[in-house]
Amino acid sequence: MTQDMIAQFEQRSDELIQFIENTLNDLHRGEMPDFKNMKDIENQVSVLCDKVSKSSPEVAREVQPLMSQMIGRLDALAQALIDFKQTAEERHG
C-alpha cells in the first residue's frame, strides 16, 4: 500500500510539474496563461500537499524531494507571472 501511495504521489507531482513547466514556457514566449487553469493548478497542488501531509512519515519522506521541486517551480511561476504583468503594464503604460 505504501509503495502504491508513493507512486501515485510521484505521478501526480510529475504531472503538476509538467503543467507548471508548460505554463512557464508559454510566459517566456509572451503568451498569456489561462488563469482558470492557474486557479485549478493552485487547488490541485494544495490538495496534493494536504494528502502528503496526512500520509505516513515514510511516504512523506519519499516524496519530499519531488514536492520540493514542485514548490520551487511554483515559486518560479509566481515570479514569471509578476514579470509578465510588469512587462505588459510597461508596454501599455
N, C-alpha and C positions, 0 to 999 in steps of 0.2 A: 504493500500500500504506500509506504513512504517513497519508494522509488518512482511509483506511478505519479504521486503528487509532485515530486521534484521535476519529473519530465513534463508534466502539464504546466507548471510554473515557468519552466525554462522555455517551453514552446511559446507560451503567451508573451513572455518577456521579449523573446526574439521577434515576434510579430509586431509588438508595440515599438520596439527599437527600429524596425524596418519602416514603419509608418512615420516615425519621427524623422528618420533619415530622409525619406522621400519628401517630407514637408520642408526640411532644411534645404534640400536641393532645389525645390520649387522657389523658395525665397531667394536663394542665391542667383537664380535665373531671373529674378524680378517678378515672379508670378505671385499673385495674391492667394493666400491659403483659403481654404473653405473653413470658415470659422465654426460651422456646425460640427465639422469633423474634429476641429480643435477641442471643442467642448466635450465631444464624445471621447477623445483620447484622454483628456483630463479625468473624466469619470472612470474610464477603463483602468487607467494607472492607479487611481485611488482604490478601486475595488481589488485589484491585484495586490497592492501593498497591504490592504486590510486582511486579505486572505493569508498572505505570507506571515503577517504579524500574529495571526491566530493559529498558525501551524506549529508543529513541534519544533523545538530548538534545532534538531538535526536538519530538518527541512530548511528552516530559515538560514542556517549556516551554509548549506549547499547552494542556495540560490542568491545569497547576499552579493557575490561579485557581479552577477548579471543584473541584479536590481540596482546596484550602484552605477553600473554602466548606463542603464536606462535613465536613471535620475540625472546623471551627468549630461546625457543627450537632451533631456528635457530642459536643463539649465541653458544649454547651448541654443535650443529652440527659443526659449524665452528671450534671450539676448538678441537673437536674429530677428525676432518679431519687433522688438524695440527699435533695432537699427532700421528695419524695413519701414516702420511707421515714421521715424525721423527723416529718412530719405524722401518718403512720399510727401511729408509736410514741407520739406525744403523745396521740392520741385513745384509744389502747388501753392506755396507760400502764403 
